[in-house]
Amino acid sequence: MSGIILNKSTLAEPLVQVTEALRGYEIKNVRFAADGILPLANSDVKSGVLPTFRAGETLMIPSVERSPGDPYPRSAFNVDGKTFICHEYGHEVPVPEETEKELRLNLAVSIAAKAAFQLKLKREQRVANALFNTSLFTGAALYTDVSTAWSAANAATMTPVADIEAAKELVLSATGAVANTVLLNHVNLRYLKGCEDLVTQELIQVNPAAGKPADSPEFLAYLAEKFGVKQVIVPTCVYNSTNNSATPTLLPIWSSSYCLVAYVPEAMGADDLAAEGLGRTVAWTQDGGVEVVESYYDESRRSNIIRVRQSIAEFLNSEKYAHLLKVD
C-alpha cells in the first residue's frame, strides 16, 4: 500500500489505514485455531465478572402448572461469576529511514503484517497450552487415551469415529450440549486421510472429497459430517523454537498427541459473553481490541517504529464442555 504517511511525532498514534488493511491480510497456507475454538467477543470494559450458568442448570424440568390465583412457579438459577481481565500484548519493529529510502518502498503494511503474525503465534501458543493440557483435562470424564493410536501404521485398525463419538457422549452427559467442534493437529489429519474407518468405497465413488488433499475444504467437510460436528479445525502454524533466524527449528504449536472434542459457544450475537460453551476470547474495544497498528518516531534511531498491539483475555467457561483425546 502506497501513500501511507507515518507519524513523525514521538507520541504513538494509530495507523488506521494499516489496521484496516491487516483485517484482510492472511499468510498463505497458515491456519490458526484460536478464533475457532475460543471465538472473539467484544467488551467495552477491561475487566469484569461474567455470569456463567452451571453445566446442565437450564436442563432441569420445573413444575409449570398454575391454578387461578396462585403465584407462578419459580426456579432460581445458580449463576457463578468468573472474572476476566484483558491484558495488553504488543510488539514493535523499527524501520530505519535509510532502509525505506534504499528500498524506495513504504514498508508500513509489510512490517505491521509480520508483527501481527507474531502476535497471532503467541496467542495461538497460549490457547494451545491451555487446551492441550492434561492438568486441566484429567479423569475419565475429561480425558481418554484411545485404545488404538492414530497413526499410518494403524490405518486398518484405528477407530477415530468411535473415539470421537465416545468423547461427544461424555460432553453431552456432563453438560447437555452436543459437541460441535473437533480440533486436531495437521499430522493427525494425514492419518485420518488414510484411515480405512473413514476412507470407504462410498467416499471413493461419490464423495466430493475423493482425491482431494487432506487439508482441502471438501475433506474437512467430509470429516465434520462423519464426526457429526459443525467444524473440524486443523491449525498448521509452526514456530521457531530456537528464536534464531540463522538456524531455525520449526515445531508445530499444536501437539500431534491430542485431539479436542468440544462444544464451542453458539451465541445469538458476537458479543454475548455469557453464551454457554468452552470459552471465549474477550477483546477490550476501548483500547485497541484484537488488533491495532500504531507508529511513532524514534529520533535516536532515526527510525519509524511500527507497533502492533491488542487487549484481550482468553476466557475458559468450563472444561466440562470439552473432552481431550490422547491419540498417539
N, C-alpha and C positions, 0 to 999 in steps of 0.2 A: 504494500500500500504506500503510495507516494503522497507527499503533501502534508504529512503529519509534522506539526511544529512541537518540538519538545520544550518542556518547561526549563527556562534558564534561571529560575529562582532556586534558592537553597531550601525553600519550603516545598514539600511534596504536594502535587496537585494531580487530580485524576486525569487519565488519558481516555476520554470517553470513546473516541473512535476505535482505539485499540482494544478496549474492553469489549465493545460490540463485535469487533472482528473475531475475537477469540471464541465467541459463543458458537461460531460455525466452523471453528478450526479443529481438525482431527489429525492425529498421527496415523497414517495408513497402517492397517493390519495390526493395530494395537487396541485391544478391548479391555475395558475396566469393569469391575463388578460392583463397586461401592454404590453407585446410583441405583443399581437394580436391586440389591439386597437390602440396603438401608436408604430408601427413597428420600429425596430432598423435601423439606418443608420449611417455609419461611416464618420467621418470627420478628416482631418489632421490638423485642426486648432481648438483652444479652443473656439473662438467666431467668429461671422461673421454676415453678413446680407444676408438673404435668399430671392431670388426673389419669390414672391407669386402672382400668377395671380388672379385677382378678379373673384369671382364666376360668371360663365356664360360668361366670357370675350371671350373665344375662340368659343363660340356658335353663335356669330353674323355671319350673312351671308353677305360677302362683294361682291362688284362688281368685277368680274374677267375677263370680256371680254376686249380684247385689239385689237385696229386697227393697221395696219402696220405703223411703225414709231412713234407710240405713246409710252409714258412711261407705264410701267406696273402699274396696280392699286396697292395701298398700304394701309395697315392697321397699325395703331400704337396701340400696346397693352399697356394698363395701368398696369404697374407692380409695386406692392407695395413691400417695403422692410421690412422684420421683423427680428429683432435681436435675435440671440440665444447666450447664454453664458453657457458653460459646467461648472458644479460645481463638486467639489470633495466630494464624500461621502466615509466614511470608518469606519471600526470597528476593534478593536484589542482584542485579548484574550490571556492572559498569560498562559503558560503551564509550571508549576514548574518542575524542573529536578527530584525532589523527586517523583512526580506523575508519570512521564514517567518510572522511574526506578521501582516503585512499581507495576505498571500495566504491565511492560515489553512490551509496545506497542509503536509504532510510531504514535502519535496522530495527525500529521500534517493535513492529509486529513479530518479526522473526525471533528477536530476543525474548519478548514477552511470552511467545508461544512456548519456547524452550523452558523458561522459568515456570510457567503454568503447568507444563508437563511434569516437571519435577515435584511440584506441589501435589499433583494428582497421584504420582507414585507414592509419596509419603502418606497421603490419605489412604490409598489402597493398602499400604502396608499396615496401617493402624487397624483398618477394618478386618484384614486377613488375620492379624494376630488376635483380634477379639473373638472372631467366629470359628476359626480352625483351632480351637482351644480346648484341650482335654481337661483343663482345670475347671472350665465353665460347664462343659458338657460332660457330666460324669454320672454314672449309674445307668441301669438298663433302660430307664425311661428316656434318657437323653443321648445315649451313646451305644453304638453297636459295632463290633468287629465282625465284618461279614464272613460267612463260612468259607467262601471261595474267593480268593483275591481277584481283583480286576487286573488282568494282565494279558499280554499277547499269548503267553503260554497256556492260559486258561480260557481261550476263546470258545472252546466247545463246552466248558463246564460252568463258567461263571454265570450268575443269575441276577443281573442288575435290576431287572424289572421287579422281581420278587423282593430284592433287598430294599428298593425304594418304596414299594407298596407297604412293606412292613414298617418302615420309618414313618410313612404317612399315617398309618393306623395309630402309631404311638403319639404323634402330634394331635390327631383327632381325639383320642381318648383323654389327653391331658388338657385340651383347650376347647374342643368342639369345633375347631377350624380345620378345613381341608387344606393341606399344604398345597401351595400353588407355584412353588419355585424349587428348582434343583440347581445347585451351584457346584461346579467341579472344575478341576484343572484340565488344561488342553491335552495333557498326556493321556489322561483317562478317557477323554473324548475319542482319541485314536483307538484305544482298546475297545470302546463301545462300537466303533465303526466295524470292527472285525468280529464282534460277539455274535455267535450263532443264535443266541437267545433273542437277538434284535434283528439281525440281517436275515430275514426269511425269504422264501421263494416269492411270496407276495410282494415284498419290498423290491426284489429284483425285477419283477414283471410290471407292476403297475404304479409303484410309489414314485412321486416326483423326486424323491431323494436318491433314487438309484443312480449310481455312477457319479454322484456329487461328492466333493471333498467333505471330510468330517466336520469342518467348521463352516460349511455352507448354510445359508438360511433354511434351505429345504431339509437338510438332515437334522438341524436343531429343532425345526418344527415337527419332524417325524418323531424325534425323541420325546418332545413335550407331549405329543399325542400318546405315545406308548406308556409314558410315565404318569399320564393323567394330570399334568400340571399346565400352567399358563406360559411358563417360560423356563428355558434351560440356559443358565448363564455360564459362559466359558471365558474367563479372563485370560488374556495372552500376555499381559505385561510382565516384563522382567526388570531386574535392577542390577546395577554393577556393585557387587558385594565388596570389592576392593576399594571403591571410591578413587580409583586411579585410572585416568583415561588412556594411559600408555599401555597398561596390561590389564584390561578389564576382565572380570569374571562375572558372567551374566547368569543369574539364577531366577527362577520363577518366584513371584511374590506369593502365589497361592500354591500350597503343597499338593503333590500328587497322592499323598497318603489318605486324603479325606474327600468326602462328598457331603454337602449340607443339603438337607431337605427341610424346607421352611415355608411358613405362611408369612408372606410379605404384606404389609398394610395395603388395603384397597380402600382408600379414603374417598369420600364424596368430593373433597376438594384437596388441592395440593398442600394446603396449609393446615389440614386437620391433624394437629399434633396428638390428639387423643385417640386416633384410629388404632384399633387392636391389631396386633401383629408383632413380629420380631423386634422391630425398632425403626428409627428414622435418623436422618442427618438433618439437624436443625441449623439453619443459616440465619444469622443476625443481619437483617437487611439495612439497619441503620448504620452499620459500619462495614460496608463492602459486600456482605453476603457471601456467596460461594466463590466469587472471584471479582477482583477489581485491579486495574493496572494504574500505576501512578509513576510520575517521574520527578526528579529534581536534579539540580546541577551541583556537582562537587568540584569547586574551583581548585582544590589541592591536587586533584587528579586530572583536571581538565576533561572531565567525563560527564556524560549524561547517565544518571543512574535510573535504570528501569526496575521498578518494584512491582511484584505481583503478590497480592495478599488475600486472605479470606478470614472470615469469622464464623466458625462452625463448631458443632458438637455432634459426635456420633453417640446416639442415644439408644440403648437396648431396653425395650419394654419388658420382655420376659423371654428367657431362653427356652421356656416350655413350648414356644411357637416354632421350635426347630428341633431337628434330630441330626446328630453328627455320625456319619458312617466312616469307619476306617476301612479303606478298600484296597490297601496294598498288601 
